[in-house]
Amino acid sequence: MHWIPIAAWCFAAVLALVVLGFCSYEIFWKAQRLQRDLARLQRMSGQVVELRGQLAEAQQRVSAAGLR
């Protein structure tokens, strides 16, 4: 009957490894997704800055055309 505690400890160790492996996979997957989202948001931020410049130019043209 001394094999029961040994089997329980082995089962607990295997279960802990499975849980740790799953958690590691989830953290890695989410980190990758966040990196992709960050890159997309940075591209979008660049586009917004460019659009803001274009809007400022258009506003200057409209103001200049209204003064004439």
N, C-alpha and C positions, 0 to 999 in steps of 0.2 A: 504493500500500500504506500510505500515511500515514493513511488513514481508519480502519484497524483500531484503533489506540490511542484515537482519538476516539470510535469506536463503543463500545469497551470502557468508557471513562469515562462515556459517556452511559448505558449499561446499568447501571453501578455506581451512578450518581446516581439513576436511576429505582428501582432495587432498594432503595437506602437510603431513599428517600421512602416506598416501600411499607412497609418494615419500621417506620420511624418512625410512619407513620400507624396501622399495626396496633397498635403498642405504646401509642400515645396513646389509641386506642379502648379497649384492654384496661384501662389505668389509669383512664380515665374510668368505664368500666362497673363496675370493682371498687370505686371510690370511692363510686359511687351505691349499690351493694349494701351496702357497709359503713355508709353513712348510714342506709339502711332498717333494717339489723340493729340499729344503735345505738338508733334510735327505738323499735324493738320491745322491746329490752332495757330501755330506760328506762321504758316503760309497764309492763313486767312487774315491774320493781323497785318501782314505785309500788304495784302490786297486792300485792306481797309485804309492803311496809310496812303497807299497810292490813290485810292478813290478820293480820300480827303483832299489830296493835292489837286486832283482834277476838278473837284467841286470848287475849291478856292480859285483856281484859274477861271472857271466858268463864271463865278460870281464877279471876278474882276472884269471880265469881258462884258458882262451884262451892265455893270456899273459904268464902265467906260462908254458903252453904247448909249446909255441913258443920259449921259452928260452932254452928248453932242447935239 
